[in-house]
Amino acid sequence: MEDKVINTVIFDMDGVLIDSEKFWVQAEKEVFTSVGAIWSDEIAEQTKGKTTRAVTELWFDLYPWEGQSIEEVEQAVIDRVDELIRTEGEIKKGVREVLDQLQTENIKVGLATNSPDSLINTVLERLEIRTYFQTIVSALHVENGKPAPDVYLRAATNLDSTPKECLVVEDSFTGITAGKAAGMTVLTVPDPIEYNDAKFDIADYKAISLKDFDVMNVIR
């Protein structure tokens, strides 16, 4: 058996650190239908984990609107999510305990997300966890967002870690794909409703929540 080499943990944000996926659905439904789109839960599911620009462009391709640019509609979604996080955002079970443990053990910790900087700041302030992260990478900082591996590779570089030394924590298939494409070990914590979906089997580990998974057992 090979010795464990993982000494770095890189977290996704939405759905991993904070229960915010419901806020994205609410904001997208409100904003896209306000400009004439016909809402579909199936379409919304397909866009889970993608960048806000990619999601907005997909809805525009399906239901082209007039009077507002793609950028303006995208920003309206972001602003609504920001509002919901500030008033209702809650940290996911087990997150603070895992972050405390990683900090105690001097494990390098990063954040890599498709969300824009403004929302990253809102989440970290709301949850009061900014100090745990040695690097924070948004899809806006790299050429391609998830499912491309760019955000994870940039975070690893910033932490002076190689891909094989990194454990990625994700909730979406899009994010898992990005982590695996980066050559990293992936732990997925999917929405309980999707837990048994076979698409998550590409991850190396799967857990109901971070409270129910011993992350330290994977490290070193």
C-alpha positions as CSV (number, residue, x, y, z in Angstrom):
1,M,0.0,0.0,0.0
2,E,1.3,3.5,-0.9
3,D,1.9,6.0,1.8
4,K,-0.6,8.7,2.0
5,V,0.7,11.9,0.4
6,I,-2.3,14.3,0.8
7,N,-1.4,17.3,2.8
8,T,-3.7,19.9,1.3
9,V,-7.5,20.2,1.3
10,I,-9.3,22.4,-1.2
11,F,-13.0,23.1,-0.7
12,D,-15.7,24.1,-3.1
13,M,-18.0,26.7,-1.5
14,D,-21.7,26.5,-2.5
15,G,-23.2,23.3,-1.2
16,V,-20.1,22.3,0.7
17,L,-19.4,25.1,3.1
18,I,-22.8,26.7,3.0
19,D,-26.2,25.4,2.2
20,S,-26.7,27.9,-0.7
21,E,-27.8,25.8,-3.6
22,K,-31.4,26.6,-2.7
23,F,-30.6,30.3,-2.9
24,W,-29.2,29.9,-6.4
25,V,-32.3,28.1,-7.5
26,Q,-34.6,30.7,-5.9
27,A,-32.6,33.6,-7.4
28,E,-32.4,32.1,-10.9
29,K,-36.1,31.3,-10.9
30,E,-37.0,34.8,-9.8
31,V,-34.7,36.6,-12.2
32,F,-34.9,34.4,-15.3
33,T,-38.7,34.2,-15.2
34,S,-38.9,38.0,-14.8
35,V,-37.2,38.4,-18.2
36,G,-39.5,35.8,-19.9
37,A,-37.9,32.4,-19.4
38,I,-40.2,29.5,-18.6
39,W,-38.7,27.8,-15.5
40,S,-37.7,24.1,-15.6
41,D,-36.3,22.2,-12.7
42,E,-34.6,19.8,-15.2
43,I,-32.7,22.7,-16.8
44,A,-31.8,24.1,-13.4
45,E,-30.3,20.7,-12.4
46,Q,-28.2,20.6,-15.5
47,T,-26.6,23.9,-14.6
48,K,-25.7,23.0,-11.0
49,G,-22.1,23.9,-10.2
50,K,-21.5,25.9,-13.4
51,T,-20.4,29.5,-13.5
52,T,-23.0,32.2,-13.3
53,R,-22.2,33.4,-16.8
54,A,-22.6,29.9,-18.2
55,V,-25.9,29.5,-16.5
56,T,-27.2,32.9,-17.7
57,E,-26.0,32.2,-21.3
58,L,-27.8,28.9,-21.3
59,W,-31.1,30.4,-20.2
60,F,-30.7,33.2,-22.7
61,D,-30.1,30.7,-25.5
62,L,-33.3,28.9,-24.6
63,Y,-35.4,32.1,-24.0
64,P,-33.7,35.1,-25.5
65,W,-34.8,38.3,-23.7
66,E,-34.8,41.9,-24.6
67,G,-34.2,45.1,-22.6
68,Q,-31.3,43.7,-20.4
69,S,-27.9,42.4,-21.3
70,I,-26.7,39.0,-20.3
71,E,-24.3,40.7,-17.9
72,E,-27.1,42.7,-16.2
73,V,-29.3,39.6,-15.7
74,E,-26.3,37.6,-14.4
75,Q,-25.6,40.4,-11.9
76,A,-29.2,40.4,-10.8
77,V,-28.9,36.7,-10.0
78,I,-25.7,37.3,-8.1
79,D,-27.2,40.2,-6.1
80,R,-30.2,38.2,-5.1
81,V,-28.1,35.3,-4.0
82,D,-26.0,37.7,-2.0
83,E,-29.1,39.1,-0.3
84,L,-30.3,35.6,0.6
85,I,-26.9,34.5,2.0
86,R,-26.6,37.6,4.1
87,T,-30.0,37.0,5.7
88,E,-30.4,33.2,5.7
89,G,-27.0,31.6,5.1
90,E,-26.0,28.8,7.4
91,I,-22.8,26.8,7.6
92,K,-23.1,23.1,6.7
93,K,-22.8,20.4,9.3
94,G,-19.3,19.4,10.3
95,V,-17.6,22.2,8.3
96,R,-16.3,24.2,11.2
97,E,-15.1,21.1,13.1
98,V,-13.2,19.9,10.0
99,L,-11.6,23.3,9.5
100,D,-10.6,23.5,13.1
101,Q,-9.0,20.0,12.9
102,L,-7.1,20.9,9.7
103,Q,-5.8,24.1,11.2
104,T,-4.7,22.2,14.3
105,E,-2.8,19.7,12.2
106,N,-1.3,22.4,10.0
107,I,-2.9,21.0,6.9
108,K,-2.9,23.5,4.0
109,V,-6.4,24.7,3.2
110,G,-7.8,26.4,0.0
111,L,-11.1,27.5,-1.5
112,A,-11.8,27.0,-5.2
113,T,-15.2,28.0,-6.5
114,N,-17.1,29.1,-9.6
115,S,-18.7,31.9,-7.6
116,P,-17.6,35.5,-8.1
117,D,-15.5,37.4,-5.5
118,S,-18.4,39.4,-4.1
119,L,-20.2,36.2,-3.1
120,I,-17.1,34.6,-1.7
121,N,-16.6,37.5,0.6
122,T,-20.3,37.5,1.6
123,V,-20.1,33.7,2.5
124,L,-16.9,33.9,4.4
125,E,-18.1,36.9,6.4
126,R,-21.5,35.4,7.1
127,L,-19.9,32.1,8.3
128,E,-16.9,33.8,9.9
129,I,-14.4,31.3,8.4
130,R,-12.1,33.5,6.2
131,T,-9.0,32.9,8.4
132,Y,-9.0,29.2,7.7
133,F,-8.1,29.6,4.1
134,Q,-4.5,30.2,2.8
135,T,-5.7,30.8,-0.7
136,I,-9.1,31.6,-2.3
137,V,-9.6,31.2,-6.1
138,S,-12.7,32.2,-8.0
139,A,-13.4,31.1,-11.6
140,L,-13.0,34.8,-12.5
141,H,-9.2,34.4,-11.7
142,V,-8.6,31.7,-14.3
143,E,-9.3,31.0,-17.9
144,N,-12.1,28.4,-17.5
145,G,-14.4,27.6,-14.6
146,K,-15.5,24.2,-13.5
147,P,-15.8,21.5,-14.9
148,A,-12.4,22.6,-16.2
149,P,-9.7,21.9,-13.6
150,D,-8.3,25.5,-13.6
151,V,-9.5,26.7,-10.2
152,Y,-8.2,23.6,-8.5
153,L,-4.8,23.7,-10.2
154,R,-4.4,27.4,-9.4
155,A,-5.3,26.8,-5.8
156,A,-2.7,24.0,-5.6
157,T,-0.1,26.2,-7.2
158,N,-0.8,29.0,-4.7
159,L,-0.4,26.5,-1.8
160,D,2.8,25.1,-3.3
161,S,1.1,21.7,-3.5
162,T,1.1,19.1,-6.3
163,P,-2.2,17.6,-7.5
164,K,-1.5,14.3,-5.9
165,E,-1.1,16.0,-2.5
166,C,-4.6,17.6,-2.7
167,L,-8.0,16.4,-1.5
168,V,-10.9,18.2,-3.1
169,V,-14.2,18.5,-1.3
170,E,-17.2,18.9,-3.7
171,D,-20.9,18.5,-3.8
172,S,-21.7,18.7,-7.6
173,F,-20.9,16.4,-10.5
174,T,-19.5,19.5,-12.3
175,G,-17.1,20.1,-9.4
176,I,-16.1,16.4,-9.1
177,T,-15.3,16.4,-12.8
178,A,-13.0,19.4,-12.2
179,G,-11.2,17.8,-9.3
180,K,-10.6,14.6,-11.1
181,A,-9.4,16.4,-14.2
182,A,-6.9,18.2,-12.0
183,G,-5.5,14.8,-11.0
184,M,-6.7,15.2,-7.4
185,T,-8.4,12.9,-4.9
186,V,-12.0,13.9,-4.6
187,L,-14.5,13.6,-1.7
188,T,-18.1,14.3,-2.6
189,V,-20.8,15.4,-0.2
190,P,-23.8,15.5,-2.5
191,D,-27.3,16.7,-1.8
192,P,-29.0,13.9,0.2
193,I,-31.7,13.7,-2.5
194,E,-29.0,12.7,-5.0
195,Y,-26.7,10.7,-2.8
196,N,-27.3,7.4,-4.5
197,D,-27.0,8.8,-8.1
198,A,-24.4,6.8,-10.0
199,K,-22.9,9.9,-11.4
200,F,-21.1,10.5,-8.1
201,D,-19.3,7.2,-8.3
202,I,-16.4,8.9,-10.1
203,A,-15.4,10.4,-6.7
204,D,-12.9,8.6,-4.6
205,Y,-14.9,9.1,-1.4
206,K,-18.6,9.9,-0.7
207,A,-20.2,11.1,2.5
208,I,-23.6,12.2,3.7
209,S,-22.0,15.2,5.4
210,L,-18.6,16.3,6.6
211,K,-19.8,15.6,10.2
212,D,-20.1,11.9,9.2
213,F,-16.7,11.6,7.5
214,D,-13.2,11.4,9.0
215,V,-11.2,13.7,6.6
216,M,-8.0,13.1,8.6
217,N,-8.2,9.4,7.8
218,V,-7.5,10.4,4.1
219,I,-4.6,12.7,4.9
220,R,-1.0,11.9,5.3
